[in-house]
Amino acid sequence: MAEQQLETILRQGLEEQGLPADGETLRRFRVYYQNLEQANQVMNLTAITGEEDAARLHFLDCAALAAAVDLRGKSLIDVGTGAGFPGLVLKLLCPELRLTLLDSLDKRLHFLEDTCEKLGLADVALVHARAEEPPEGFRESFDFASARAVARLNVLCELCLPYVSVGGAFLAMKGPELDAEIREAYVALKTLGGAVEQQLRYAVPGTELDHRIAVIRKTGPSPKKYPRRWAQIRKKPL
C-alpha cells in the first residue's frame, strides 16, 4: 500500500535530518497525529492541522532537536509541553530518552496520557504543575530541559534552568530573533547559572522557515529563590 502524505513527508524529512524513519516510527507518528486531530476537535491543542502542516510544522520542527543533541540515555523535562512538543516527538525518535512532560492544564495531560497509551509508551512521566512551581525533587535533577514557547528567552531561562542539573543544558527552540533575545537574557543567564554554549540554525524540511536552537549550559546552581512567582516574573523579568 502506498504511503500516505504524513508518512511520505516524515520519511523524507527525517532522512534529511539524519534521523530514523523506519516503519514503526512512522506508524507511531500516524497514531500521534490521529489522536491530536481527534482531540483538537473538542479542545484547543493546536492551530496547526492537516497532515502536511502537522508533519512539517510540528513533527519535523521538533525533530531538529533530536538531530542536534545526543539524547540517548539522558533525562529531559519538557516544560509547558502542551500537546507534547517537542518532548513526545523526541521520545518517538529516541526511545532511550527518559522523558518527563510538565504542563499546568489537566486536559492537556489527559490527552498526553491517552496518546502515550496508544503509542505503547509506559515510561513517560506526566506531571501536573506550573512551570514556576517545581515539584519536590525536581530542582536541578534533569540532564536537559526543553521549551518550545512564545515567551522571551529571559523568561524561559527563569522557568527552565532551575530544573537542569549542573553540567546539563536547557534547549530553547526559538525563531530568527535569537541573537536579540540572548542579549536581552544576559542578566537572567548570569543570575541563574547559565551560559549560551551554541546557537544552532536549522531549516524545517520542505519549508522556508529559519529557526534556531539555543543550547544553554548549566554552569552553576540556580539560587533557590528562582523561579519566582509568575506575577513577579511578568512584572519584572530578569
C-alpha positions, 0 to 999 in steps of 0.5 A, a space after each residue: 500500500 502506498 504511503 500516505 502524505 504524513 508518512 511520505 513527508 516524515 520519511 523524507 524529512 527525517 532522512 534529511 535530518 539524519 534521523 530514523 524513519 523506519 516503519 514503526 516510527 512512522 506508524 507511531 507518528 500516524 497514531 500521534 497525529 490521529 489522536 491530536 486531530 481527534 482531540 483538537 476537535 473538542 479542545 484547543 491543542 493546536 492551530 496547526 492541522 492537516 497532515 502536511 502542516 502537522 508533519 512539517 510544522 510540528 513533527 519535523 520542527 521538533 525533530 531538529 532537536 533530536 538531530 542536534 543533541 545526543 539524547 540517548 540515555 539522558 533525562 529531559 523535562 519538557 516544560 509547558 509541553 502542551 500537546 507534547 512538543 517537542 518532548 513526545 516527538 523526541 521520545 518517538 525518535 529516541 526511545 532511550 530518552 527518559 522523558 518527563 512532560 510538565 504542563 499546568 492544564 489537566 486536559 492537556 495531560 489527559 490527552 498526553 496520557 491517552 496518546 502515550 497509551 496508544 503509542 505503547 509508551 509506559 515510561 513517560 512521566 506526566 506531571 501536573 504543575 506550573 512551570 514556576 512551581 517545581 515539584 519536590 525533587 525536581 530542582 536541578 535533577 534533569 540532564 536537559 530541559 526543553 521549551 518550545 514557547 512564545 515567551 522571551 528567552 529571559 523568561 524561559 531561562 527563569 522557568 527552565 534552568 532551575 530544573 537542569 542539573 549542573 553540567 546539563 543544558 536547557 534547549 530553547 527552540 526559538 525563531 530568527 530573533 535569537 541573537 536579540 533575545 540572548 542579549 536581552 537574557 544576559 542578566 537572567 543567564 548570569 543570575 541563574 547559572 547559565 551560559 549560551 554554549 551554541 546557537 544552532 540554525 536549522 531549516 524545517 524540511 520542505 519549508 522556508 522557515 529559519 529557526 534556531 536552537 539555543 543550547 544553554 549550559 548549566 554552569 552553576 546552581 540556580 539560587 533557590 529563590 528562582 523561579 519566582 512567582 509568575 506575577 513577579 516574573 511578568 512584572 519584572 523579568 530578569 
